[in-house]
Amino acid sequence: MKLNLGIDAKPHMVKINAQLTCKVLELEQLLKEFKDVFEWTYKDLKGIPPKLAHHIIELETIVPLAH
């Protein structure tokens, strides 16, 4: 399930598990109340080196890809 914690002009989408047993409206209110604690872009991650924020998978070029 997707929730927009922003506004239509500047959406901030989050995904939550649709099988949660809590009340979705209460969860949405809680997330909106504390939306300022989320980082929405890499630029928002101030003080964290990009090397730590990016995930890179190095592949061996001699190993064939499985089908």
Buried (B, 14 or more C-beta within 10 A) or exposed (E): EEBEBBEEEEEBEBEBEEEEEEEEEEBBEEBEEEEEEEEBEEEEEEEEEEEEEEEEEEEEEEEEEEE
